[in-house]
Amino acid sequence: MARAKVVAFDYFQFLAMYRRATDAGKRIDPKDAGWEPYINEHAINEVAATAIARQKFDKVSPVILAEGQDTDGLYFFSGEEEACLRLVTIG
């Protein structure tokens, strides 16, 4: 698995990307068929990333944005707290 860390990401920038990905059909939610293949293909440690996100927010929702851009990846967001985290690869 690739080394990664969860970092703060601008919530309002995320919302714009989220809407764009949704409109383009490039948003992947955990219940979607594309979730597991994306997690496996990118060697994401979903359990560890989710645990970190849950330590920071009371209610957190995971989502993958897969538009073919440098902003693609796994995000965790909380609408109640207007906050967002992004999983980024180290090295």
C-alpha positions as CSV (number, residue, x, y, z in Angstrom):
1,M,0.0,0.0,0.0
2,A,1.2,3.5,-0.8
3,R,2.0,5.7,2.1
4,A,-0.5,8.4,2.5
5,K,-1.8,11.0,4.9
6,V,-5.0,12.8,5.5
7,V,-4.7,16.6,5.2
8,A,-7.1,19.5,5.6
9,F,-8.7,20.7,2.3
10,D,-10.7,23.9,1.7
11,Y,-14.3,23.0,2.1
12,F,-15.7,25.5,-0.3
13,Q,-13.2,24.5,-3.0
14,F,-14.2,20.9,-2.4
15,L,-17.9,21.8,-2.8
16,A,-17.2,23.2,-6.2
17,M,-15.3,20.1,-7.3
18,Y,-18.0,17.9,-5.8
19,R,-20.7,19.6,-7.8
20,R,-18.6,19.4,-11.0
21,A,-17.8,15.7,-10.5
22,T,-21.5,15.0,-9.7
23,D,-22.7,16.8,-12.8
24,A,-20.1,14.9,-15.0
25,G,-21.0,11.5,-13.4
26,K,-17.5,11.2,-12.0
27,R,-18.4,11.1,-8.3
28,I,-18.1,7.7,-6.6
29,D,-19.9,7.0,-3.3
30,P,-19.2,4.1,-1.0
31,K,-22.3,2.2,-2.2
32,D,-21.4,2.5,-5.9
33,A,-20.0,-0.4,-7.8
34,G,-16.9,1.6,-8.7
35,W,-15.8,2.3,-5.1
36,E,-14.0,-1.0,-4.4
37,P,-12.1,-1.1,-7.7
38,Y,-10.9,2.5,-7.2
39,I,-9.8,1.8,-3.7
40,N,-7.9,-1.4,-4.8
41,E,-6.4,0.2,-8.0
42,H,-5.0,3.2,-6.0
43,A,-3.9,1.0,-3.0
44,I,-5.8,3.1,-0.5
45,N,-5.9,2.1,3.1
46,E,-9.6,3.1,3.5
47,V,-9.8,1.8,7.1
48,A,-6.9,3.9,8.4
49,A,-8.0,7.0,6.5
50,T,-11.6,6.7,7.7
51,A,-10.4,6.3,11.3
52,I,-8.4,9.5,11.1
53,A,-11.3,11.4,9.5
54,R,-13.7,10.2,12.3
55,Q,-11.2,11.5,14.9
56,K,-11.5,15.0,13.5
57,F,-15.2,15.3,12.7
58,D,-18.4,14.1,14.5
59,K,-20.1,13.1,11.2
60,V,-18.1,12.5,8.2
61,S,-18.9,11.3,4.7
62,P,-16.4,9.7,2.3
63,V,-16.5,10.3,-1.5
64,I,-14.1,9.7,-4.4
65,L,-13.8,12.3,-7.1
66,A,-12.5,10.7,-10.3
67,E,-12.5,13.3,-13.0
68,G,-9.1,12.5,-14.4
69,Q,-7.6,15.6,-12.8
70,D,-4.9,16.2,-10.2
71,T,-7.7,16.8,-7.7
72,D,-8.9,13.2,-8.0
73,G,-8.9,11.1,-4.9
74,L,-10.6,10.2,-1.6
75,Y,-12.2,13.0,0.4
76,F,-14.0,13.1,3.7
77,F,-16.3,16.0,4.4
78,S,-18.7,17.2,7.0
79,G,-21.5,19.6,6.0
80,E,-22.3,20.3,9.6
81,E,-18.8,21.5,10.3
82,E,-18.1,22.9,6.8
83,A,-14.8,21.0,6.8
84,C,-13.0,18.7,4.4
85,L,-10.1,16.3,4.5
86,R,-8.2,14.8,1.5
87,L,-6.1,11.6,1.4
88,V,-2.8,12.4,-0.3
89,T,0.1,10.1,-1.2
90,I,3.4,10.7,0.5
91,G,6.6,10.5,-1.7
